[in-house]
Amino acid sequence: MAKRIAIGVIGCGFFAQNHLNAWADLKAAGADLVAVCDTDPVRARAAAEKFGVPRWYTDAETMFAKEQLGLVDIATQMRGHLPLVKLALGHGVPTIVQKPFGQDIGEVREMLAASAATNLFLAVHENFRYQRPLLKVAETIASGAIGTPNWARISFRTGYDIYTGQPYLAREQRFVLIDLGVHVLDIARVLLGEVEHLTAELQRRNPIAAGEDTATMLLRHTSGAVSVVECTYSSRRLPDSFPETLVEVEGDRGAIASRVGSKVEVTSNGVLQAFDEDPVVHPWAERPWHVAQDSVLTTCRHMLEAVQAGRPAATSAADNFKTFALVEAAYEAAGKVRPVSG
Ligand SMILES: NC(=O)c1ccc[n+]([C@@H]2O[C@H](COP(=O)([O-])OP(=O)(O)OC[C@H]3O[C@@H](n4cnc5c(N)ncnc54)[C@H](O)[C@@H]3O)[C@@H](O)[C@H]2O)c1
């Protein structure tokens, strides 16, 4: 019999719909959605009605005072993360917060310290590593099929219009690295381990964006492996791979390549095998977002099981701090280069 966890969701906007669907799907596994909160009463009420949630709030403080939550899931934009995380931990509630963890490394340090001081569960909803093709890549590396991985390319390149669903992105001064870079850099850590140093080139290729919309990074991992990590919202390439992250990993006995359409090709000791890793399109999901939507469900399941078992999440505050540190390092490294003398 699964331990029941009373869950509150803060922020009922664009992406939170996926969280709400995931928690609803996880009812049999022990998730009880008991409250939702949004400063916009129309959104809070609509979420409560749609998902049959008994109570809705427009103020998080009131929600924490009135509810006995076993877990709170914060799905607001990054500006709200620090105050909401401190509020949640101050009420003794285990907490999940959407990526990007904070606005800068100082905020992330503050949240990490608050979780350490209270000894409470704090995790970041970092879902890309839970996308089905990427789980297959990680499993293949762990199986030893390609030997020791020593080179990789991790690439999220799209021209998909993300500005309609998330208009605030066009106004961000620090844009693609903090929005998408957190995901691809996290994948680099998952596949090749921690990073010793990196370089980065940032570009603003679409004038609609206030900040950089393209990042190209070169990482040296502590294992000696090297990876090229890229993300852009300004690619004109067809077929458009949104929202897939395509990876290539090479080892001393083989290689892995993921292709558009969630295909994963594994070469091991000179033998090529192809796998179809297209995720389930859940009844509430739609193509092409299903790749992300399925990973939200997998992420939420992982979080629920961790809270039920009283253990930290794989994407704990301490773990995500390391990913966020790479984002900050990339912003600092950008443009610091050795000029070529002619
Ligand atoms: N992991 C992913 O794949 C993925 C994809 C898209 C967006 N996101 C992330 O999800 C987060 C939310 O993005 P979005 O596009 O849904 O934003 P959004 O603006 O559509 O939704 C945020 C909601 O939070 C509410 N809100 C803000 N402050 C609040 C507060 N203090 N208390 C209660 N409610 C509050 C707003 O009224 C709004 O309804 C962002 O951090 C974004 O980066 C993640």
The ligand as a MOL file (V3000), in Angstrom:
LIG
                    3D

  0  0  0     0  0            999 V3000
M  V30 BEGIN CTAB
M  V30 COUNTS 44 48 0 0 0
M  V30 BEGIN ATOM
M  V30 1 N 11.1530 21.6180 -17.5410 0
M  V30 2 C 10.6180 22.0080 -18.6730 0
M  V30 3 O 10.6690 21.2710 -19.6540 0
M  V30 4 C 9.9550 23.3540 -18.7450 0
M  V30 5 C 9.2550 23.7770 -19.8830 0
M  V30 6 C 8.6270 25.0270 -19.8660 0
M  V30 7 C 8.7180 25.8350 -18.7330 0
M  V30 8 N 9.4320 25.3930 -17.6560 0 CHG=1
M  V30 9 C 9.5950 26.2090 -16.4470 0
M  V30 10 O 8.3620 26.2870 -15.7460 0
M  V30 11 C 8.3300 27.5040 -14.9890 0
M  V30 12 C 6.9990 28.2040 -15.2420 0
M  V30 13 O 6.9520 28.5670 -16.5840 0
M  V30 14 P 5.5500 28.8640 -17.3100 0
M  V30 15 O 5.8750 29.0660 -18.7440 0
M  V30 16 O 4.5560 27.8560 -16.9010 0 CHG=-1
M  V30 17 O 5.1820 30.2850 -16.6420 0
M  V30 18 P 3.7470 30.9580 -16.5120 0
M  V30 19 O 3.9920 32.4000 -16.3210 0
M  V30 20 O 2.8290 30.4960 -17.6060 0
M  V30 21 O 3.1760 30.3240 -15.1470 0
M  V30 22 C 3.6110 30.7160 -13.8850 0
M  V30 23 C 2.3850 30.9210 -12.9990 0
M  V30 24 O 2.8360 31.1690 -11.6750 0
M  V30 25 C 1.9820 32.1410 -11.1020 0
M  V30 26 N 2.7070 32.7610 -9.9880 0
M  V30 27 C 3.7680 33.6180 -10.0630 0
M  V30 28 N 4.1840 33.9450 -8.8310 0
M  V30 29 C 3.3910 33.2930 -7.9540 0
M  V30 30 C 3.3300 33.2190 -6.5370 0
M  V30 31 N 4.1750 33.8900 -5.7680 0
M  V30 32 N 2.3790 32.4370 -5.9620 0
M  V30 33 C 1.5060 31.7580 -6.7340 0
M  V30 34 N 1.5060 31.7980 -8.0850 0
M  V30 35 C 2.4380 32.5370 -8.6820 0
M  V30 36 C 1.6340 33.0740 -12.2390 0
M  V30 37 O 0.4380 33.8110 -11.9970 0
M  V30 38 C 1.4930 32.0790 -13.4000 0
M  V30 39 O 0.1720 31.6260 -13.5530 0
M  V30 40 C 9.5420 28.3260 -15.4400 0
M  V30 41 O 10.5280 28.2490 -14.4440 0
M  V30 42 C 9.9950 27.6500 -16.7290 0
M  V30 43 O 11.3860 27.7200 -16.9580 0
M  V30 44 C 10.0130 24.1760 -17.6370 0
M  V30 END ATOM
M  V30 BEGIN BOND
M  V30 1 1 1 2
M  V30 2 2 2 3
M  V30 3 1 2 4
M  V30 4 1 4 5
M  V30 5 2 4 44
M  V30 6 2 5 6
M  V30 7 1 6 7
M  V30 8 2 7 8
M  V30 9 1 8 9
M  V30 10 1 8 44
M  V30 11 1 9 10
M  V30 12 1 9 42
M  V30 13 1 10 11
M  V30 14 1 11 12
M  V30 15 1 11 40
M  V30 16 1 12 13
M  V30 17 1 13 14
M  V30 18 2 14 15
M  V30 19 1 14 16
M  V30 20 1 14 17
M  V30 21 1 17 18
M  V30 22 2 18 19
M  V30 23 1 18 20
M  V30 24 1 18 21
M  V30 25 1 21 22
M  V30 26 1 22 23
M  V30 27 1 23 24
M  V30 28 1 23 38
M  V30 29 1 24 25
M  V30 30 1 25 26
M  V30 31 1 25 36
M  V30 32 1 26 27
M  V30 33 1 26 35
M  V30 34 2 27 28
M  V30 35 1 28 29
M  V30 36 1 29 30
M  V30 37 2 29 35
M  V30 38 1 30 31
M  V30 39 2 30 32
M  V30 40 1 32 33
M  V30 41 2 33 34
M  V30 42 1 34 35
M  V30 43 1 36 37
M  V30 44 1 36 38
M  V30 45 1 38 39
M  V30 46 1 40 41
M  V30 47 1 40 42
M  V30 48 1 42 43
M  V30 END BOND
M  V30 END CTAB
M  END
